């Protein structure tokens, strides 16, 4: 029973997390999204810490540009209404799962009755977090933030382009604003 529980949990954590990251979004209540029409990217991006454009940043730019343009925004480096920035991190996580079990304490012919205990299982994995920030370029103020968190697997590392595409699509699926012409 314990092995079945652990297997089911491992499949749940390993199978679902990379496909469906946990997404949260936050909007500034003071922001008037009806007046934003153009966007550009921060220079340097938060994902470019070494003085050059990383492969991750290149994928983030491409998929975010597609997402913004599909919502009617125009890319304009000279006078953007919104500036887009990214931050990403991977951290080690540990979860301890406790599963109760019933044993039997047979000392003195069972006078002590059933005795329960716990089997503990430790699961170690990596969790990735991607932040996509939209900043009012004129006010230099964050107006919208999308955050995607999920388990980083070997498969997601090998297919970074698809991993980034999925994360950006999931975040922008929660972005309700479109440019009205």
C-alpha positions in Angstrom: 0.0 0.0 0.0 2.8 2.4 0.9 4.7 1.6 -2.3 1.5 2.3 -4.4 1.0 5.6 -2.6 4.6 6.7 -3.3 4.4 5.6 -6.9 1.2 7.5 -7.4 2.7 10.6 -5.8 5.8 10.4 -7.9 3.8 10.1 -11.1 1.7 13.1 -10.0 4.7 15.2 -9.2 6.8 14.0 -12.1 4.1 13.8 -14.7 1.9 16.8 -14.2 4.1 19.6 -12.9 6.1 20.2 -16.1 3.0 20.2 -18.3 0.9 22.5 -16.1 2.9 25.0 -14.1 1.3 26.8 -11.2 0.5 30.2 -12.6 -0.2 33.4 -10.6 -0.8 36.9 -11.9 -1.0 40.3 -10.3 -2.2 43.6 -11.8 -1.7 47.1 -10.4 -5.1 48.6 -9.5 -3.9 52.0 -10.7 -2.9 50.8 -14.2 -5.0 51.9 -17.1 -4.3 49.1 -19.6 -6.5 50.7 -22.3 -3.8 53.3 -23.0 -1.0 50.8 -23.6 -0.4 50.0 -27.3 3.4 49.3 -27.7 6.1 47.4 -25.9 9.8 46.7 -25.9 12.2 44.7 -23.7 14.4 45.9 -20.9 18.1 46.2 -21.6 19.6 44.2 -20.1 17.0 41.6 -19.2 17.0 40.0 -15.7 17.9 36.7 -17.3 21.0 38.2 -18.9 23.4 38.6 -16.0 26.6 37.8 -17.7 26.7 40.7 -20.2 25.3 38.7 -23.2 21.9 37.4 -24.3 21.3 33.9 -23.1 19.5 31.2 -25.0 16.8 31.3 -22.3 16.4 35.1 -22.9 16.2 34.6 -26.7 13.4 32.1 -26.3 11.6 34.3 -23.7 11.8 37.3 -26.1 10.5 35.3 -29.1 7.5 33.7 -27.3 6.6 36.8 -25.3 6.7 39.0 -28.5 4.3 36.5 -30.1 2.0 36.6 -27.1 2.0 40.4 -27.0 1.5 40.9 -30.7 -1.4 38.3 -30.7 -3.1 40.6 -28.3 -2.7 43.7 -30.6 0.4 45.2 -29.1 3.1 46.6 -31.5 6.8 46.2 -30.9 8.4 49.6 -30.7 11.9 50.0 -29.3 11.9 53.8 -29.6 8.8 54.8 -27.6 7.3 51.7 -25.8 4.3 52.1 -23.5 5.3 48.9 -21.7 8.7 47.4 -21.0 9.0 43.6 -20.6 11.4 42.0 -18.2 12.1 38.4 -17.1 13.5 36.7 -14.1 14.1 33.0 -13.7 15.6 30.8 -11.0 15.8 27.1 -10.2 16.1 25.9 -6.6 16.4 22.6 -4.9 13.3 21.5 -3.0 12.7 18.7 -0.5 9.3 17.3 0.6 8.8 14.8 3.4 5.7 12.7 3.1 4.4 10.9 6.1 2.1 7.9 5.6 0.4 6.5 8.7 0.5 2.8 9.2 -1.0 0.5 11.8 1.3 -2.0 13.5 0.7 -4.3 16.4 2.6 -4.2 19.6 2.6 -7.8 20.8 4.5 -7.3 24.0 2.7 -9.0 27.0 0.2 -10.9 24.8 -1.3 -7.9 23.1 -2.3 -5.9 26.2 -1.1 -2.7 24.5 -3.3 -3.2 21.4 -2.6 -1.8 18.0 0.1 0.8 17.7 0.3 3.3 14.9 3.3 4.9 13.4 4.4 6.7 10.3 6.5 5.9 7.3 8.4 8.9 6.0 9.5 9.3 2.5 11.8 12.1 1.3 11.4 13.4 -2.3 14.0 15.8 -3.7 13.5 17.7 -6.9 14.1 21.1 -8.6 11.5 23.8 -8.9 11.8 26.5 -11.5 10.2 29.9 -11.3 9.7 32.3 -14.2 8.6 35.9 -13.7 7.3 38.0 -16.6 7.0 41.7 -15.7 5.3 44.4 -17.6 6.4 47.9 -16.5 4.8 51.2 -17.5 7.8 52.8 -19.4 6.9 56.4 -18.6 6.2 55.9 -14.9 8.8 53.1 -14.4 6.2 51.2 -12.4 5.3 47.5 -12.4 1.7 47.2 -13.8 1.4 43.4 -14.3 3.3 40.3 -13.3 2.9 36.7 -14.3 4.6 34.0 -12.4 4.9 30.3 -13.4 6.3 27.7 -11.1 6.8 24.0 -11.8 9.1 21.0 -11.4 12.2 21.0 -13.5 12.8 17.6 -15.0 15.5 16.2 -17.2 13.1 16.2 -20.1 12.3 19.9 -19.6 16.0 20.7 -19.5 16.6 18.9 -22.8 13.7 20.6 -24.6 14.2 24.1 -23.3 12.4 25.8 -26.3 9.2 23.8 -25.7 9.5 24.3 -21.9 9.8 28.1 -22.3 7.0 28.2 -24.9 4.6 26.3 -22.6 5.4 28.5 -19.6 5.0 31.8 -21.6 1.7 30.5 -23.1 0.4 29.5 -19.6 1.3 32.9 -18.1 -0.2 34.9 -21.0 -3.4 32.8 -20.9 -4.1 34.7 -17.7 -3.4 38.2 -19.3 -6.8 39.6 -20.0 -5.9 42.8 -21.8 -6.0 43.4 -25.5 -5.3 46.5 -27.5 -8.5 48.2 -28.7 -8.1 50.0 -31.9 
